Amino acid sequence: MSQQPPSRKLAPLKVPSSQTITQMADTQATDKPVKPTEGNRGRVRRGVGRGISRASPTGRVGSGGSGTSRRGSDSLDGNGQEKAAPKLSPPRKPASRAYSSVRARIRVRGGRPVMQQGFANIGAVFGESKTEPLHPQIIRMARKSGQLNLSNKGLAEIPDKVFHIHEIDSEEAKKLTMTMSMDGSDEDRWWEQTDLTRLYLASNQISTVSPKINNLLSLQILDLSDNCLVSLPSTLGELTCLQRLNLSHNKLEELPAGLYLLPDLRSLQLDHNNLKELSDDIGNLSVLEYLDVSHNSLTSLPYGIGYLQRLVKLNASENQIKELPVELGDCFGLGQLDLNHNQLGSVPNSLGNLRKLEQLYLRHNAIQVVPPLHNCAALKELYLGNNFIKELDDEHLEYLSGLSVLDLRDNQLDTLPDQITRLQALERLDLTNNSLTTLPYHLGLLPHLKSMPLEGNPMRLIRRDIIQRGTVQLLKYLRSRVSAPINTFPGFENTPADTNLLLENRSIPDKYQMRNTQTMAYNEKATDIPDQLFENAYEAKVRTVDLSKNQLTAVPEKLEMLSPHASEVMVGMNKLLTIPSWMGKFHRLQFLDLQANQLSDLPTDLASLLYLREINITGNRFEQLPACVYEMSQLEILCAADNQIKLLYVEGLCKLERLATLDLHNNNIDFVPPPLGNMTQLRSLQLHGNPFRVPRRAILDKGTREILDYLRTRIIDE
């Protein structure tokens, strides 16, 4: 291989004077040589000027950035004498052009790419991590929207400008001054700027977070998922407005103490890390609603988790947990609990206190007995697959009557008890890969059962071809083998003996089912409700009445008989024109749902609902809030969106000292009374979609606190 000749060293740039630039511009415009003067002799070449010349070490200026020949230009030394012509090099491969700007460039040497100094985006070409200044346009957009998305940028660290996003450096100040002086406009209108509330840094290569993160005090969402974090600064705890924190897919082994001090944190994602334990201080996150600690190395859950009474979803799957704390049963708001792929041998009895639990995942553990879930009336789905369960206890089945999905696959069951038909709401029963040899025939009488996989069982009393036909044909076969009256089987005691009659009335829940769930639900788009349904509900002493999603034009009179025990009544999404006055007799009522009807007023008798905590009148025809609402002293949530409300009676609203949520968006409110700002107990105030001019949209977007502060500033002292 022939030796590559060395590259010629370029002389440093020499900035010409303003006079020289003017003359060069004139030369280019006229396409005529400029007559040498005392000031430009030896600098301006004859011909068309294309760029800034490069000066030699002696002061002589060479060819411009275009790389053209000199064509008769003068070459003089410092004394004005002509210098000797340089020796020509042998013919060689033309060198790449030299740019006068700082634009990035790649050259090829020896068959390999070589980056010249000043290359701007190395990581974008070679997939390496980088840290570069934020583009001015990104900064401007972040200042206006309050959102900054730097996900998947290959960042090795967070740019320092992020922590000083609203500070204007010298370059920005200079550019801002030039822009204003040239066209009189200002792109960065400071009065339109907003605090940074959302910061997305996912899918980078960030290994550390600067303690300066506490500069972003208004931050509500912080996404640092899919990075290389091994630790976090303690100053993270100073982000008092933070509501969502995503730290999943990192390398964290421990969490800073400051993280447990975030007062408004609602969602915390810690999955796919290397955590071995959680501090008991996690109980300080009192408003946490979603916690994901799956795919870690946890061997237990902290006792302090019992203080998370607003927790709705907990995912602790894919860990090494062997035992659950008893305090887990104190998470009364828990609706979904995922403990798949752990080492649990049993679960505590306190788990039965989770009245709002709807989904429980316990697959791939070492459980031998169905957990006692005595008070889990809302439980709809129970997954117990891939365990060591050998039998089902009749007592446990009695308290699971509301189940719609029961997964028992890959266990050691050899029989199903007769009490299995107490699960009247069952829609899917998975019995795959057990040791069953037969099934109880009355299992075919379950009115809602649609799927029952049986593969992998040594069935002897049911032919294989019947099983292979599917669930529908299998249930039909089982029903055909029933000889005794239907009301002799568990779960059907109060059901007519005629099978066909049973199937026709499958949509009406029976008394036994309502007694266990404490709920009467009938959502069949019906214009009339069967009287038998109310009689069964009265005997069961139900607390929740759900008649929504029907086509009722009037509230059924039979509903009055449920007033002694009902605490929740839902008649939304109907066609109701009025509400009867006897609704005021529901003295235990805490929640009343009247949304999506055609109501324009409420009876004054509802003022006697002294324990009512939430009322929803969204999507009706109210032109003002009903007078009875102002007398509901215990009211905490008032939803009146999507109506025709024009005026607000602030004096009445101020009587509701416990009111925390007031939703009035999409109405006809043309004026917001400033005294509304004195209702400092409000945590959520929604006013979007109304025709008023003040507060402005920018203030509404900042949240409830800013709205109330603004309204108070407009109060005129008498």
N, C-alpha and C positions, 0 to 999 in steps of 0.2 A: 504494500500500500504506500503510495507517494505521500511525502510529508506535507501537511497543510501549511501554507505560508502564514506567518503571524498577522493578526489584524492590526490595521493602522490605528494608532491612538488618536482620538479626537481631541481637538483643543477645546478649552472651556468656552461656554457661551459668553458673549459680550453684548450687553444691552446697548443698542445705539441710542443716540440722543433724539429728542423729538424733532429737531430740524432735519436730521438724516432720514427719519421715517417719513416725514412730509415729502421730502424730495424723492424718496423711493416710490411713494404712492403716486406722485405726479408722473414719474417715469413710466410706471405701469399703465397709467391712464392714457398717456400720449404715445407710448411705444417708441419714444425717442430717448437717446442718451442724455444724461444730465451733464451739463458743463462743469468740470471740476472746479471747485473753489478752494479757498484756504482751509475751510472747515471740513470738507469732505474728500479732499485729495487722498488717494490711496485707499478709500473705503468703498466708494460706489463703483460697481463694475458696469461696463457698457453692456447694454442689452436690457431685457425685461427682468425686473427684480421679482423673485418669487418667495423669498423668505428672509429671515434674519441671518446675517453672515456670521461665520465663526472666526474669531480673531486668532492669529498666531501668537506664539509666546513673545514675539518682538513687537507686537502691536498691529501687524498686518492682518487684514480681514480676508478670509478665503471665500470659497464658494458657498452659496446658500444651501438650505436644506433640500433643494430639488436635485442636487447632484449633477448639474449641467456643467459643461466645460467653460473655461474663462473667456475664450474668444477675444484675445487682444487686450485684456485688462492690464493695467499698470501694476507693477510690484516694486515698491520702493521701500528702502530701509528707513531707519529713524532720521538719517541725515539727508534724505531725499535722493539717494543714489540708487540706481537700479541694481537689484540683486541678481546673482547668477541663477540660471534655471536649474531646478532640482533634477537629479537623475531619475530616469523612469525605471520602475520595477519591471521584472519579466511579466509576461501575460499570465493572468491568474483568474480564478473564478470571481466574478463581480461581487463585491461586498454588499451587504444589505444597506438600504438607505438609512441615513441618520435622521431621526425626527427631532425637531426643535421642541416639541411639547413633551409632557411627561406621560404620554399614552403608553400603555403596556405593550410589550413585544416579545416574541419567542424566536430565537435563532437556533439553527441546527448545526451542531459541531460533532464531527466524528460519528454521524448517524444517530445522535441522541439530542433531544430537545434541551436547550439551555435557556433559562429565564434571565432576561436582563433586569437590572435594578429598576424598581418602580412598577413591577407587575402588580396589578391591582387585585386580582381574584384568583389566587393560587388554588384555594380549596375547590373552587368551582370546576377547575380543569383536572386536577389530580386527586380529588376526593379527600383532601387533607383538611383538618380543622383549621379555622382561621378566626381572627378577631380584627374587624375593620370598622371604621367609623360608620355610623348610621347615615343613610342617605337623607339629605334635607327634606325630601318629600315625605319619607316615612315619619320623620319627626313632626312635620306639620300635621299630617293626618292623625298621629297619636294625640297631639295637643287638642285637636278639634273633636275627635270621637271618644277620647278616653280609653282607647283600646290599642294595644301594640302587639302585633303577631310576628314573632321571630322564630317560629317553628321551622325545623328542617333547613337550617341555614349553615350547618357545619360549624357552629360556634364552639370554641374551646373555653370561652369564658363570657360572661355577660358584659356587653359594652358599658363602660362607665357612664356614658351619656344617658343610659336608661334611668339611672338613679338621680340624674339632674335634668330630666326631660324638659322642664320648664325654664331652665336657666339658659340665657342667650350668651354664647361665647363671642369673642371678638370678631370672628369671621362672619357670624350671623348678623351681628350688629352693623358691620361694615356693609354687608349685602343689603340689609334692611334699609340703611340710610341711602344707598345708591338707588334702590328701587323706588323709594318714596320721592327722591329728588328728580328721577327721570320721568315717571308717569303719574306721580301723585297718588298712587295706590298703595295699599298695605296688605300683602297676602296673609300675614300673620296678625289677624285682628285679635288683640289680647283679650277683648271682652267676649270673644266667642270660644276661648280656650276652656277646657275642663280638666279636672284632675284625672290622672291615670287610674282607672278602676279595673282594667282587665289586662293581664300580661301573660302571653303564651310563649313559652320557651321550650316546647316539647321537641323530641327527636333531634337533639344536638349532641355535643360531646362535652358538655359542661361538667366539671368535676367539683367545683366549689361555688358557693354563693357569697358574695361580698356582704359584710355586716351593714353596708350602706342600704340594704334592702329596706331598712326602717325609714328611709326617706319617703317611701311610697305609702304614706299613711292612709290614703283613700282606696288602696287596692282591695278589691272584692273577690277577684278570681286570679289565682296564680297557678299556672300549669308548668311544672318542671319534669314531666314524665319522660321516660325514654332518654335518659342522660347517663352520666357516669358519676353521680353524686355519691360520696362516701360520708359526708357530714353536712350539717346545716348550722348556720349561725344562730346564736341565742336571741339576736335582735329580731328574729322572725316573730317572736311573741309580741312585738310592739305594733304589729299590723292589726289594730283593733277593729277594722272594718272588714277583714278578710272573712269570706263566707265559703269559698270553695278552694281547696288545696289539693293538687294532684301531684304526688311524688312517686307514682308507680314506675316500675321498670327502671330501677336504679340499683345502687350497691350499698344502701344504707344498712348499718348494723345497729345503730341506736338513734334515738331522737333527742333533740335538745329540750331542756326543761321549759324553754320559752314557748314551745309549740303547744304545750298543754294550758297556756294562759290566754289563748285566742278566745275572746268572749263571745264572738258572733259566728264562729265556725259552724257551718251546716253540713259540709261534705268533706270527708278526709279519705283519700285513696293512697294506700301504702302497699298495695299488692306488688308481687314480684320484686322483693328486696331480700336482704339477709338478716332481717330482724329476728332476734332470739327471745325477746320479751318486751312487754309493754308496761309502762309505769302505772301505778295505781292512780297517779294524777290525771289520768285520762278522764276521770269522773268530773274534772273541772270544766270539761267541754259540755256544759249543761244544755246547749241548744243543738247539739250534733244530731243529725237525722240520718246520715249515711256514712258507714264505716266499712272499708274494705282492707283487710289485712291478709288476704289469701296469698298463697305461694310464698310463704316465708318459712322460718324455722322455729315457730312458736311451739312451746311445749305446754303452755297454759294461757288462760286469759286472766287479766288482773281483776281483783275483787272490786276495784273502783268502777268497773263497767256497769255496775248496778245503778249508778247515779245518772246514767244516760237515759232518762225517762222519756225523752223525745225521739230516741233512736227508732227509726222505721225499718231500716235494712242493715243487717250485719252479715258480712261475708268473711268467714274465717276458714275457708276450705283450703286443701292442699298444705296442711301444716303437720305437726306431730303432737297435737293436743291429745292428752290421755284422760283428762278430767276437766269438767266444767265447774266454775264457781257457782255456789248456790245463789249468789247475788244476781246472776243472769236473769232469774225470774222476776227481778224488780224492774226490768225494762218494759214497762207496761204498754208502751207505744209500739213495740216491735211487731212488724207485719211480715217480715221475711227473714229467716235465719238459715244460713248455709254453712253446714259443718261437714261437707263431703270430704272424703280422703283424709281422714285423721286416724287416731288410734283409740277412739272412745269405746269403752266396754259397756258404758251405761250413761244415762243422763239423769240429772237431779230431778226430784219430784217437783221442785219449785218451778220447773219449766211449764207446769200445768197452770201457772198463774197468768200466762201471757194470753189475755182475753182477746187481743187484737191480732194474734198470730194467724196468718193465712197460709203461709208456705213454710214447710220445715224439710230441709234436706239433710239426711243422715246416711247417704250412700257411702260404701267403701269404708266401713269401720269394723268394730268387733262386737257389735251389739247383739245380745242373745234374747232380749225380751223387748216387746213393744213398749216404748216409754209411756209412763202415766201422764196423760194429757187431759185431766179431769175437767178443767175449766176453759179449755181452748175452744170455745163455742164457735169462733169465726174460722177455724182451721178448714181449709179447702183442699190442700194438697200435702200429702205426707209421702216422702220418699225414703224407703228403708232397704233399698236394693243392695246386694253384695254385702250382707252381714251373716250372722250365724243364728238367726231366729228359727226355732224349731216348732213353735206353736203360737196361736193367737189366743189371748185371754178374753173371755166373754165380757168381763168387767171393763176392759179397755175399749172394746168395740162399742160399748153402750154410750161412751162419751165422744165418739167419733162420727156421730150420725150425720154431720154436715159435710163430710168428706165428698169431694167429687173425683179426686185422683188418689189411688193407693198403690204404691209401688212396692212389691214384695219379691221381686225377681232375684235369682241367685241367692236363695237362702236354703233352709233345710226343712221346710214345711212338708208334712206328710198327710195332713188333713186340714179341711176348712171347717170351722164350727158352724152350727146352725144359726148362730147369732150374726153371721155375716150379712144377713138381709136387713139388719137394723141400719145399715148404711144406705138409707133410702135415696140419697142424692148422688150416689156413686155413678160416675160416667166412665171411668177407666180403672180396671183392676188388672195389674200386671203380675202374673204368676209364673213367668218364664223360669225354667231351670230350677225346679224344686223337686220334691219327691212325692207329689200327689198321684194317687191312683184313681181317684174319683172326685166328683163334685156333688154338693147337695142340690137336688133337683129344684128346690124353690129359689135357687140363685137366679133362675131364669125369670122370676117375677119382678126383679128390680126394675122400676119403670124407666130409669134414665141410663142404664148401662149400655154403652155403645162399643166398648173395646175391652177384650179380655184375652190377651196372648197367653198361650198354654204350652208353647214349644219347650222341649227339654224335660217333660214330665212322663213318668212311666204309667200312663193311663191304661187301666185294665177293663173298667166297666163302661167306658165310652169308646166307641169305635174310632179308629184313627181317621177314617174318611169324613166323619162328622166334624171332627176338630179342624180338619183342613179346609172345610167349607167357609170358615170364618165365624166371627162372633154372632152375627145375626142368626145364622142357621143353628149354631150351637145353643143359643138361648131358646130358640123355638123348640129344639129337641128337648131341652130340660123342662120347659113348661108343659110339653106334651106328656111328660112322665109324672107330673104332679097329680095325685089322686085325692088328697085331703083338701078340705075347704081352705081358701086362701087366708082367712082370718085366724087360722090356727098357727101360722108361722110368725116368728119374731119380726116385729116391725109392721105387721099387717093386722094387728088386733082390732083396730077400729075401721077396718076397710071392708066394703061389701064383698061377699063371697064370690061374686061373679068376676071371672078374669077379665072379660071384655069391658065391664064397667070400670074395673080398676085401671085399665089402660086408657080409657077415655078421660078419666079424672086425674091423670098423672101430673098435670100442671098445678093442682091444688095441694099444697103441703098439708100433711096430716097433723094432728094435735101432738103426737109424740115428737115429731121432728121440730115443731115450733117450740115445744117445751125445752128442748136441749139447746136450740140456737137462740131462744128468746127473741125471735124475729118472725114477723109475718111479711112475706114478700110476694107480690103478685104484679108482674110486669109483662102483660100479655097483649098490650094494645087493645084492651077490652073497653067497651062502653058501659059495662055494668060489672059489679063485683058480686060473686056468689055469697049469699047470706051464710052458708055453711063455713066459709072461710073465716068470717068474723066470730062465729060461735066457737070454732076451734081455737082461734087466737085468744078469745076471752078465757077459756078454760086453761090455756097454757100461760096466761098472764104475761104476754109478750111485752117487751119494752121498746122494740123498734118496729114501726109500721112503715112499709115501703109500698106505695101505690103509684109510683112514678112510671112514666113511659106507657101510659094508657091513653084513652080518649074520653076521659070523664069530663062532662060539662058541669057537674055539681059534685060536691063532696058527699059520699055515701052516708046516709043517716046512721047506719049500723056502726060507723066508726066511733060514735059517741060512747058506745059501751066499753071501749078500750081506754077511756080517759083515766081510770084509777092507777094504771101501771105504766102507761106509755111515756117514755122520755124522749123519743125521737119520732117525728112524723114527717114523711116525705111524700108529697103529692105534686111534685114538680113535673114538667113536661106533659101536661094535660091540656084541657081547654076550659079551665075553670073561669067563671065570670065573677063569682063572689065566694067569700068564705063565711060559713055560718057562725053565728054568735056563740053557739055552744062550744066552739073550739077554746073558749076561755076557761072551760072546766078542766083542761089538761094541766093541772097544777104542778105536775112533776116534769113537764116538758122542758127540755134543755136545747133542743134543736128542731127548727121548723123550716122545711124546704118548700117554697112556693114558686120556684123559678119556672120560666118559660110557660106562663099561662096568659090570661087576658084580664088580669086584675087591675083595677084603677083605685081601689081603696080597701082598707081593712077595718073590721068592726072594732069599736072602742073597747069591747069586752076583752080583747087580747091584752089589754093593759094589766090584767090580773095574772099574767104569766110571769110571776116574780122570779122564777128560776131560769128563765130562758137566757141562754148564753150566745146563741147564734141564730140569725134569721136571714134567709136568702130570698129576696124578692126580685132577683135579676130577670130581665127579659119580660117585663110586663108593660102596663100602660100608666104607671103612676106619674102624675105631674108634680107631686110633692111627696115628701116622706109622710107616711101615715102618722096621725097624732098619737096613736097608741104606742108607737115605737119609743117616744120620749119618756114613757113611764116604765119601761123595762130596765130597771136599775141594775140588773146583773148582766146586761148585754155586753158581750165582748167583741162580737163580729157582726157587722152589718153590711150586707152585699146588696146594692141597689143599682147595679150597672145596667146599661141598655134599657133605660126607661125614657121618660120625657120630662124629667124633673127640671124645673126652671129656677126655683129659689131654694136657698138653704136657711133654715131656722136655727141659727147658731145657739140661741139661748136654750132651745130644747136639747140640742146635741150636747151642750156642756153639762146637762144633768146626768149624762151617761159617763160616770167617772171611771168605769172599768173598760170603756170602749178602746180596743187596741187596733182594730182593722175597720176602715171605712172605705168602701169601694163605690165610687160614683162616676166611673168612666163611661163615656158614650151616653151623655144626657144632653140637656139644653141649657145648662147653667151658663149664664152670661156675666155673672159677677160672683167672685169668691170673697165673702166677708172677711176682713182682716182678723177679727176676733177669733176666727177658727184656729189661728196660730197659737192661741192659749191652751188648746187641747194637747198639751205636751205628753199625755199618756199614749197618744197614737203611735203605733209602730209601723203602720202601713196606711197611706193615704193615696188613693188612686183617683186622679182628676183628668187624665188624658181624654181626648175626644169630646171636649166641651167647647162652646164658642167664645169663652172669655179670652181677653187679651193678656191679662196679668193674673197670675204669674206666667212668665214666658216659658216656652217649651224647654229652653235650656235649663231653667230652674226645676221644672217638673222631672227632667231626666236625672237630676242629681239625687232624687229620693225624698222620702218623707221629712227627714230632719231639715234639709235645706228649704223645703216648702214652708214648713212651720216657722223657721227663722225669718224667712222673707215676709210672711204675712204679719209677723209681730212688728217688723220694722215699719209697716204701713199703718199701724194703729195710731190714731191721733188722740192725744191726751186732752180730755175736756177741762 
